[in-house]
Protein backbone atom coordinates (compact mmCIF):
# COMPACT_ATOMS: atom_id res chain seq x y z
CA UNK A 1 0.00 0.00 0.00
CA UNK A 2 1.26 3.49 -0.83
CA UNK A 3 2.19 5.83 1.96
CA UNK A 4 0.26 9.12 1.93
CA UNK A 5 2.10 11.98 0.25
CA UNK A 6 1.67 14.40 3.16
CA UNK A 7 3.93 12.60 5.69
CA UNK A 8 6.59 11.95 3.03
CA UNK A 9 6.61 15.64 2.08
CA UNK A 10 6.92 16.65 5.73
CA UNK A 11 9.82 14.20 6.22
CA UNK A 12 11.67 15.57 3.20
CA UNK A 13 11.11 19.17 4.24
CA UNK A 14 12.39 18.31 7.72
CA UNK A 15 15.55 16.77 6.20
CA UNK A 16 15.98 19.85 4.01
CA UNK A 17 15.59 22.16 7.02
CA UNK A 18 18.15 20.14 9.00
CA UNK A 19 20.63 20.28 6.10
CA UNK A 20 20.22 24.07 5.91
CA UNK A 21 20.65 24.47 9.66
CA UNK A 22 23.78 22.25 9.65
CA UNK A 23 25.30 24.24 6.80
CA UNK A 24 25.48 21.14 4.61
CA UNK A 25 26.26 21.41 0.91
CA UNK A 26 22.75 20.84 -0.45
CA UNK A 27 24.04 19.48 -3.77
CA UNK A 28 25.80 16.67 -1.87
CA UNK A 29 22.80 15.82 0.28
CA UNK A 30 20.01 16.19 -2.29
CA UNK A 31 19.59 15.59 -5.97
CA UNK A 32 19.75 19.03 -7.54
CA UNK A 33 18.90 19.63 -11.17
CA UNK A 34 18.83 22.69 -13.31
CA UNK A 35 16.56 22.37 -16.30
CA UNK A 36 17.31 24.55 -19.29
CA UNK A 37 15.07 24.66 -22.34
CA UNK A 38 16.68 25.16 -25.72
CA UNK A 39 13.93 27.07 -27.48
CA UNK A 40 15.92 29.29 -29.80
CA UNK A 41 13.75 29.63 -32.87
CA UNK A 42 14.82 28.56 -36.33
CA UNK A 43 15.63 31.40 -38.72
CA UNK A 44 12.80 31.37 -41.26
CA UNK A 45 13.59 32.03 -44.88
CA UNK A 46 10.73 32.92 -47.23
CA UNK A 47 10.78 29.34 -48.54
CA UNK A 48 10.61 27.84 -45.04
CA UNK A 49 7.65 30.06 -44.11
CA UNK A 50 5.82 28.91 -47.24
CA UNK A 51 6.68 25.25 -46.59
CA UNK A 52 5.35 25.59 -43.04
CA UNK A 53 2.12 27.15 -44.28
CA UNK A 54 1.77 24.40 -46.88
CA UNK A 55 2.22 21.73 -44.18
CA UNK A 56 -1.15 22.87 -42.88
CA UNK A 57 -2.66 23.21 -46.38
CA UNK A 58 -3.65 26.81 -45.68
CA UNK A 59 -3.86 29.91 -47.81
CA UNK A 60 -1.84 32.93 -46.73
CA UNK A 61 -5.03 34.47 -45.35
CA UNK A 62 -5.96 31.46 -43.20
CA UNK A 63 -2.37 30.89 -42.09
CA UNK A 64 -2.20 34.52 -41.02
CA UNK A 65 -5.44 34.18 -39.07
CA UNK A 66 -4.17 30.98 -37.44
CA UNK A 67 -0.93 32.69 -36.35
CA UNK A 68 -2.68 35.89 -35.29
CA UNK A 69 -1.01 38.15 -37.84
CA UNK A 70 -2.20 39.92 -40.97
CA UNK A 71 -2.21 38.43 -44.47
CA UNK A 72 0.20 41.20 -45.51
CA UNK A 73 2.60 40.06 -42.80
CA UNK A 74 2.62 36.48 -44.13
CA UNK A 75 3.06 37.86 -47.67
CA UNK A 76 6.03 39.92 -46.51
CA UNK A 77 7.60 36.86 -44.87
CA UNK A 78 7.14 34.75 -47.98
CA UNK A 79 8.46 37.49 -50.27
CA UNK A 80 11.46 38.13 -48.04
CA UNK A 81 10.45 41.73 -47.37
CA UNK A 82 10.36 41.25 -43.59
CA UNK A 83 11.56 38.27 -41.54
CA UNK A 84 9.13 36.80 -38.99
CA UNK A 85 9.63 37.84 -35.37
CA UNK A 86 10.97 35.27 -32.90
CA UNK A 87 7.53 34.48 -31.43
CA UNK A 88 6.14 33.65 -34.89
CA UNK A 89 9.24 31.54 -35.60
CA UNK A 90 8.73 29.64 -32.34
CA UNK A 91 5.12 28.95 -33.31
CA UNK A 92 6.20 27.77 -36.77
CA UNK A 93 8.87 25.58 -35.12
CA UNK A 94 6.12 23.90 -33.12
CA UNK A 95 4.04 23.42 -36.26
CA UNK A 96 6.99 21.78 -38.01
CA UNK A 97 7.76 19.55 -34.99
CA UNK A 98 4.23 18.17 -34.79
CA UNK A 99 2.38 19.05 -37.97
CA UNK A 100 -0.27 16.35 -37.46
CA UNK A 101 -1.33 17.93 -34.17
CA UNK A 102 -1.55 21.38 -35.76
CA UNK A 103 -3.45 20.07 -38.80
CA UNK A 104 -5.99 18.66 -36.36
CA UNK A 105 -6.14 22.00 -34.51
CA UNK A 106 -6.78 23.80 -37.80
CA UNK A 107 -9.61 21.40 -38.62
CA UNK A 108 -11.10 21.90 -35.16
CA UNK A 109 -11.01 25.67 -35.71
CA UNK A 110 -12.99 25.62 -38.94
CA UNK A 111 -16.47 27.08 -38.79
CA UNK A 112 -18.38 27.03 -42.02
CA UNK A 113 -20.66 30.01 -42.45
CA UNK A 114 -23.24 30.48 -45.09
CA UNK A 115 -23.08 33.68 -47.04
CA UNK A 116 -26.34 35.30 -48.08
Rosetta blueprint (number, residue, H / E / L):
1 X L
2 X L
3 X L
4 X L
5 X H
6 X H
7 X H
8 X H
9 X H
10 X H
11 X H
12 X H
13 X H
14 X H
15 X H
16 X H
17 X H
18 X H
19 X H
20 X H
21 X H
22 X H
23 X L
24 X L
25 X L
26 X H
27 X H
28 X H
29 X H
30 X L
31 X L
32 X L
33 X L
34 X L
35 X L
36 X L
37 X L
38 X L
39 X L
40 X L
41 X L
42 X L
43 X L
44 X L
45 X L
46 X H
47 X H
48 X H
49 X H
50 X H
51 X H
52 X H
53 X H
54 X H
55 X H
56 X L
57 X L
58 X L
59 X L
60 X H
61 X H
62 X H
63 X H
64 X H
65 X H
66 X H
67 X H
68 X L
69 X L
70 X L
71 X H
72 X H
73 X H
74 X H
75 X H
76 X H
77 X H
78 X H
79 X H
80 X L
81 X L
82 X L
83 X L
84 X L
85 X L
86 X H
87 X H
88 X H
89 X H
90 X H
91 X H
92 X H
93 X H
94 X H
95 X H
96 X H
97 X H
98 X L
99 X H
100 X H
101 X H
102 X H
103 X H
104 X H
105 X H
106 X H
107 X H
108 X H
109 X H
110 X L
111 X L
112 X L
113 X L
114 X L
115 X L
116 X L
